[in-house]
Amino acid sequence: MTVLLCQDINPEHLQSLLERYGLKIKTVNDKKTIPGSFWKESEAGLIENNLYIRNDTPVHSALHEACHYICMDQQRRDKLDTDAGGTAIEENGVCFLQILLSDFIPEMKQKRMLDDMDSWGYSFRLGSAQAWFEEDAEDAFAWLEKNKIINTSGDISWFLRQ
């Protein structure tokens, strides 16, 4: 299965979603190196509040890196350049949030996000992103709630972690 790429979605959907968090999307020309990309190749990059993508950047990668920005504290956000860092529980929160935010990309939605995460090689104890999300992500939910990124009902607050 081929993962959904940024060229396959309306760029306004991603932009309007991420601008709520103060993120700016910077599009890189095809075949050019993506600034701030930790994983290189076509993976999204982060420098300050700029999310760098190319047409061949997977949508899951763009949302994952955006969620790192949302989930990190302001001190790390202020000096962000390529490596988002963070703890294992924060990484879980990032994965959980990217699944929630995928519903705001009409071409993606949660089912496609979960499938793309599996196709790309995200690794979860229960063997799939969907099983993790539905049965084993209580710690990620609690972390997002504690940091006011979602509320007790699981609705997105549209706030950055402070």
N, C-alpha and C positions, 0 to 999 in steps of 0.2 A: 504494500500500500504506500502510495506517495503521500507525504504530508502536505498540508495546505501551506502555500507560500504567500508572501506579502503581495506578489503580483496577482494573486487569485482573489483578492478582496478589494473592496472599495476603500482606498486609503483614508477617506474621510471618517469611516467607522472607527478605525484605530486612532486617528488623530483626535476626534471628539471625545473618545473614551479617555485617552491619556492626558489630554490637556486639563482635565478636571484635577489632576494631580500635579500640574505644573511641568509636565514632561513635554519636551519638544521633539518631534520626529525629524531626523535628518536623513534624507535619502542619499545613498552612495551609488555612484554609477556602477553598472555591471562590471564585474572582473576587477574592480578596485578593492583594495584592502579596507575592511570595515574598521574604523577607529573604535577603540575601546572594547573590541571583541575579545573576551577571555578565551573562547574556544576556537577562534579564527574561522577560516572557511567562510561560510555564509551566515554564521551565527551573529545575532544582534550584539551591538556594543553599547556601553554606557560610559559617558564622561559628563560629570556634573549632572545637569538635568536634561541632557541630550541623549536620546535613544537613536542609535545609528542602525539603519537597515538597508538592504538591497532588495531588488525584486525577488531574488532567490532565497531570501531569509525566511525560514519557517515562521509562521504566525505564532506557534507555541514558543519559539525562542524570543520573539519580540515581546510577548506578554510575560514570559518568565523574567526577562531582564527588567522590564518595567516594574514587575512585582518586587524584585529586589530593591529597586529605588523606593517604592512605597513602604516596604517593610523594614528598611534600615533606619537607624536613628539619625537625627539631624547632623550630629558630629561626623558620622561616616559619609552622609550625603554631601556635606560641604567639601570634602576632599575626594570625592568619587572619581576614579579613573581606572576603568577596566575591571578591577577585581572587587566585586561587591562584598566579599568576605561574609561574616556572620556565623551563627551557630547552626547546629543540626536542626534544632527546633525552629529557628527562623527559616531555614531552607524548606522545612515542611510547610510552614505558613505561606511561603512564596508559592509552592506548588499548589496548595489549596486555593489560594487567592487567584492564581492564573486560571484555574478551572472555573471559579465563580465569574471572573471577568470575561471569560470566553463567551458567555451568553450575550454580551453586548456587541459581539461581532457576528452579524447575521449569517455570514458565510461559514462560521466556525461552530458556535454553540458548544455545550458541554460534551456531548457524545463524541463529536469529532475531536475535541481537545484530548479527551481521554484516549481515544484510538491513536491519535498522533503521538501522544506521550509514550504509549507502548511501542509504537513503530520506531520511534527515535531511540528508545533504549533507556528511558527512565526506569529505575529499579525500585520496586516496592516489595515488602515482605510477603504480601499475599499474592504476588505474581502479576498483578495488573494495577494500572492507575485507578480503574473504576472500583475494584475491590478495596483498595486502600482508601479512596475517597468516601465510599459508602460504609465501610466497616472498621477502619483502623486509623482514622484521622482525627480522633477526639482531641489529641494534644495540639494539633495544628489549629483546629477550631478555637480551642481555649486560648492559645497564644495570640491569634488574631483578635479575639474578643478582648483579652487583657490589654492589648495595645491599641484598642479602639479603632481597628481597621474594619471590623464587622461588629454588629450588635448581637445581643443574646439570641435573636431569631436567625442570625446568619445573613442578615441584610448588610450590604456594603455601606460603610459610613461616608465614603469619599474623602476620608482624612488620611494624611500621611502619618506614619508612626512618629511620635515626638521623642 
